[in-house]
Amino acid sequence: MKIVVLDGYTENPGDLSWEGISSLGELTVYDRTSLTDEAEIISRIGEAEVVYTNKTPITKNVIDSCPGMKLISVLATGYNVVDYTYAREKGIPVTNVPAYGTDSVSQFAIALLLEVCHHIGHHGEAVKEGRWENNPDWCFWDYPLIELSGKTMGIIGFGRIGQRTGVLAKALGMEVLAYDTVQNDTGRGIAQYVALDTLLKESHVIALHCPLFPDTEGIINKDTIGRMKDNVIILNNSRGPLIVEQDLADALNSGKVLAAALDVVSTEPIRGDNPLLKAKNCIITPHISWAPKESRQRIMDCAEENLKAWLGGKPVNVVNK
């Protein structure tokens, strides 16, 4: 059985092993494959029966051009890079890796928030530049410092990651509100479920942890920002298109939004003309919430188990049943 990994570098830049998957077939791993050159994608898949992808698109044309494909496995939770509906029509299961990043992504959301509150990186560099050594006072700070205890975090999307973020926020003394179309008892034990409008009006911090669907795309926009508190903080390490970026940039520059901290943007890698690059008080990191070694090892383990389950005739984590 031939197995191909189209874009393995971000999953495994060299600190993990493909051995588990390679033991199940003839494995070829490409660090990167063009996201736009379908001819290259088709050529690299070739006669492979099992195809692993992270961000390389598997379109209808790719599926039709690679009739040997029997399983498409996504090295991530999101699977919108695959035409999974057409794959189902062709009898090809598409699997993903759920829940691997719950701890790392929620931890990163809080890290973004703490950076907004304290600007630790900036002040650490200021010390190395000699500013403390030459300061007339025994301490200094360049940004307002924010205590979170007693403030309210509103979390849009209250699945595993949202709930874990809520637990961490409560540990900091925050009140937690949640908006989600699906509610459960675990969530009720962490937060108060409220309507979206209530969350927007009452939250000092708004964290996005919802998936990208047609009804969530652009959920942070001029209108919803207008319903938020003045000096709100916005966090997004879920999906970039949840935010209308020009609207957020305008709100940051006007002072309506105190700060934004983002690990994702609408087009990745980020484009030089993204308005958030020049917006005031906007922290942007390069989509690394998911990337601790521990999380990536869970992806590798699950990807192997998905293949074993499929080979055993009982596929798991199938998103297009």
N, C-alpha and C positions, 0 to 999 in steps of 0.2 A: 504494500500500500504506500502510495506517495503522499507525503504531507508537505505543505509549503506554508511558511510564515512570511507574509508580505512586508511587514514593517515591525520588526522585532526589537529595534534598538531602544526605544523608550521603555519598553517592558524589561529588557535585559541588556543594559549597556556593557555587560561583562561581569557583573557581580552575582549573577544567578546562573543556573544550568538548565539547558534544554534537554538534559539526559532522559528525564521521565517521558517526554513526548517522543524523543528520537527512538526510544526502546520499542515504540509501538508501530514504527514504519520507517520508510526512507525519508528522512527529514532534510529539507532545504530551508535555510533561514536567510532572508534578506533584511538588512538593517532598515532600509527605506525603499519604498516604491512610489513612483509618481502618483500624486492624487488626481491628476488631470489627464494623463496619457493612458487611455484605455488599452491601446495596443501593448504597452509595456505590462500592464496588469494582466492582460490575457496571456501574453507570452510567458510570464513568470508562473502563472497558475498551470499552464500547459495541461498535462494529463493528470494532475493531482486530484485525488479523491477527497482529501481533507484540506481546507483552506482556513488559515488563521489570519485575521486582520484586526488592526486596532483602529486606524483612521483611513485606510485605503478603501475607496468605495467599491462595492460589489453591486453593480447595476444590472438591470435586465439584460443589457447587451453583453456584459461580462458573463452572466450566467448562461446565456444562449451560446456564447462562444467557447465555453468550457464544459462540454457535456459530461465530462468525467466527474465533475464535482458531485459529491454525495453528502457532504457536511460542511457548513460554514460556521466557524467558531470565532466569536468576537472576544478579543482580549481586553474587555472593558464591560461596564454595565450597560451603557448606552449602545444601541444597535441601529441607529438611524443611518449609518453609512452603508447598510445593506438593504437592498430591495427585498425585504423579508416576506412581503405579500406575494411577490412573484416567485420567490424561492419556494414558498409553500405550494403554489400552483404546480411547480415542477417537482414537488415531492422532496425538497431539500430542507432538512431541519436547520434552523439557525439557533445557535446557543450563545449565551452570554455568561458573564461572571457577576452574579449579584452579591452585594453586601461585603465585598472585600475591603472597602475603604471607609467603613463606618467610623472607626476610631481615628484614622489619620485625617479624614476630611473635616470631621467635627473639631478635632484638635486645631487644625489649620484655621478654621473659622474663628476660633477664640484667639489664636495667635494674631490674626489680622486685626481683630478688635483691640487687643492689648497694644498693638503697635500704634493704632490710632490714638489710644488713650495716653500713651507715654512716649512715643517716638524714640524708642530705645536705640534703634540703629543710628538715628541722627545724633542723639546726644552722646552715644559711644564714640562716634567719629569726631565729634566736637572736642572731646577730651583728648583724643590722640593728636588732634591738630594744635593742642596747647591752649585751648580757650579756658579750661578750668585752671590750669597752672597760672595763667595771667589774669584771672578774674579777680576783681576787688572784693567780691563777696565769697562766702564759703560754699555757695551753690548757685546754679543758674538753670533756667529752662527757656527754650525758644518757642514752645507751643503751650497752650493751656493743657494742664494735666487733669485727667478725668477719673473720678472714682465711680465704679459701676454699681456698687452695692446700693440697693433701693431703686435703681432704675429698671425700666421695663424693656425686655427684648421681645420683639414680635418675630416669629419664625413662619415664613410662608413655605409650606411643604413640610409635613410633619411625619415623614416615614422614619426609617432607621437612623439616618444621618441627622435629620432635624431633631429627632427625640434625643439623640446623644448630645447634640449641641445644647439642647434645653437643659439636660442634666448638668453640663459643665457651667452654663450660665447661672443656674441656681446655686451651684457651689460658690460662685462669686457674689452671691447675695442678690441676684437679680430676680425680678418677677418675670414670668414667661407667659406670653400669649401665643396661640398657634392658630393658623388657618390652613385647613386641608379639606378637600371634598370627602375624604374618608377619615372617619374618626374611630378610635379604639380605646379600650380601657387603659392600656399602657400609656398612651398619650395623655389621657385624663389624669393619670397619676403624676405627670410631669408639668403639664401646662393647662391653662384654661383655653378651650376652643372658643373662638369668637369669629364673627363675620369679618371679611377682609376690611371693610370700611372702619370697623372698630379697631382692628389691629393697626391700620395706618394712622389713625388719630391718636392712639394712646402709647405708641412705642417710641422710646428714645433711640433704640437700635433696631433695625430691620435686617434680618438675615434670610437670604434666599437659599432654600434647599429643595425646591420643587423640580421635577423633570421638565424638559422642554416639549410642550405640546402646543397645538394651535391656540388653545385658550390661555396659555401662560406666556406665550411669546410677547415680549414688550409689556409685561405686567407692571414693570416700573417705568412710568412715562410721565409726561407733563401733568396729566390729570391726577394720577395716583400720588405723585410727589406733592402736588398742591394740597392734598388732604392729609399730609404728614405734619408732625410737629416741626416747628422751626428748629434748626440745629440738629436734625436727625442724623444718625450715622447709618450708612447702608453697606452691607456686606454681601458679596456674591462669590462663592466658590462652587457654584452649581453649573450653570450654563450661561454663556455670554449673552445670547439673544433674549434672555429674560428682561434685559434692560434696553430701553431706547437710549443709546449712548449720548446723542446730542442733547436730549432732554436732561439727562443726569449732569452732563458737563455744564449746561446752562444753570442748573440749580446749584451746583458747586460754586460756580463763578459768582452767582448772585448772593451766596451765603445762606440760601434756604436750606441746603444740605450742608451740615458741618464738615463731613468727610465721607469718603467712600473708600473701601478697601476691597479689591477685586483680584481674584486669581484666574478669571476667565473673561474673555471679550468675544465680540460677535464673530470676528475673523481671526483665526490663529494659524501661524504666528500673527501677532498684532501688526496692523498696517501703520505706516508712518503718519497717515492722515487721520488716525483715530482721534476724535476730539477730546477724549479723556486723557491723552498724553500731555496736554497743555492745561488741563483743568486744575483749579486750586484744590489742595488737600485731597489728592487722589493717589492712593497706593495701588500699584499694579504689580502682581507677581506672575511668572510665566507658566501658569497652569501646573502647579506642582503639589497641590493638596493631596493628590492620590499617590505620590511617588516615593514615600519611604520604602526601604527595602522590604520591610515586613509586609506591607500591602502588596507589593509586586510579587513577593513569594506566594501570597495567597492567590493572586491571579494565576500564576504558573501552576500551582497545585490544582486549582479548580479547572483550568483549561485541560490539564491532563485527565482529571476525573471525568470531565464532560466527554472526552474522546473514548475513554474506557467504557463509560456507560453506553455510549452509542454503539461501540463495537459489541457490547454484550446484549444488544437488542432492547435496552431499556434507557433511551436517552433522557437526560435531565437538563434542566435550565433551558428548555426550548421555548423561544419567544414567539414562534409562529406556528403553534399547533393548529 
